[in-house]
Amino acid sequence: MKKIEFSKEAKATIVASIRRYFEAELDQPIGVLPAEFLLDFFADEIGAHYYNQGLRDAHARRQEQRHCCIVLRRSLRI
């Protein structure tokens, strides 16, 4: 799978969120560089799992819509 990359703005927002989480929930300050490393680790290690789940969810939704269209077409033929 292609490496997940974020825009500079998105990465800065995510890093700020990681830093807030560490401070608020873990009472542990974390610097920008360690937060960036953590983001890169999660993107590399589990990013594909989230991506694949998103594809499965989209596929399931598409199947539901397709089924609804088929049912609607059948009901209009009556």
C-alpha positions as CSV (number, residue, x, y, z in Angstrom):
1,M,0.0,0.0,0.0
2,K,1.1,3.5,-0.7
3,K,2.6,5.4,2.3
4,I,0.0,7.7,3.9
5,E,1.1,11.3,3.7
6,F,-0.5,14.4,5.2
7,S,-0.3,18.0,4.0
8,K,1.7,20.2,6.3
9,E,-1.4,21.8,7.7
10,A,-3.1,18.5,8.4
11,K,0.0,17.1,10.0
12,A,0.3,20.1,12.2
13,T,-3.3,19.8,13.3
14,I,-2.9,16.1,14.0
15,V,0.3,16.6,15.9
16,A,-1.3,19.3,18.0
17,S,-4.2,16.9,18.8
18,I,-1.7,14.2,19.8
19,R,0.1,16.7,22.1
20,R,-3.2,17.8,23.7
21,Y,-4.2,14.2,24.2
22,F,-1.0,13.3,26.0
23,E,-1.2,16.4,28.2
24,A,-4.9,16.0,29.1
25,E,-5.3,12.3,29.3
26,L,-1.9,11.0,30.3
27,D,-0.7,14.1,32.2
28,Q,2.5,13.7,30.1
29,P,3.8,16.5,27.9
30,I,5.1,15.4,24.5
31,G,7.2,17.5,22.1
32,V,6.5,18.1,18.5
33,L,9.1,15.7,17.2
34,P,8.0,12.7,19.3
35,A,4.4,13.5,18.3
36,E,5.3,13.5,14.7
37,F,7.2,10.2,15.1
38,L,4.1,8.7,16.8
39,L,1.9,9.9,14.0
40,D,4.2,8.4,11.4
41,F,4.3,5.1,13.4
42,F,0.5,4.9,13.5
43,A,0.1,5.9,9.9
44,D,2.6,3.2,8.8
45,E,1.4,0.4,11.2
46,I,-2.4,0.8,11.3
47,G,-3.3,3.2,8.6
48,A,-3.9,0.4,6.1
49,H,-6.4,-1.2,8.6
50,Y,-8.5,2.1,8.7
51,Y,-8.2,2.5,5.0
52,N,-9.4,-1.1,4.3
53,Q,-12.2,-0.7,6.8
54,G,-13.3,2.4,5.0
55,L,-13.4,0.5,1.7
56,R,-15.4,-2.3,3.3
57,D,-17.9,0.3,4.7
58,A,-18.2,2.1,1.4
59,H,-18.7,-1.2,-0.5
60,A,-21.4,-2.3,2.0
61,R,-23.2,1.1,1.7
62,R,-23.0,0.8,-2.1
63,Q,-24.5,-2.7,-2.0
64,E,-27.3,-1.4,0.2
65,Q,-28.1,1.4,-2.2
66,R,-28.0,-1.0,-5.1
67,H,-30.4,-3.3,-3.3
68,C,-32.8,-0.4,-2.6
69,C,-32.7,0.6,-6.3
70,I,-33.5,-3.0,-7.4
71,V,-36.4,-3.2,-4.9
72,L,-37.7,0.2,-6.1
73,R,-37.6,-0.8,-9.7
74,R,-39.4,-4.0,-9.0
75,S,-42.1,-2.2,-7.1
76,L,-42.6,0.3,-9.9
77,R,-43.2,-2.5,-12.4
78,I,-46.3,-3.7,-10.5
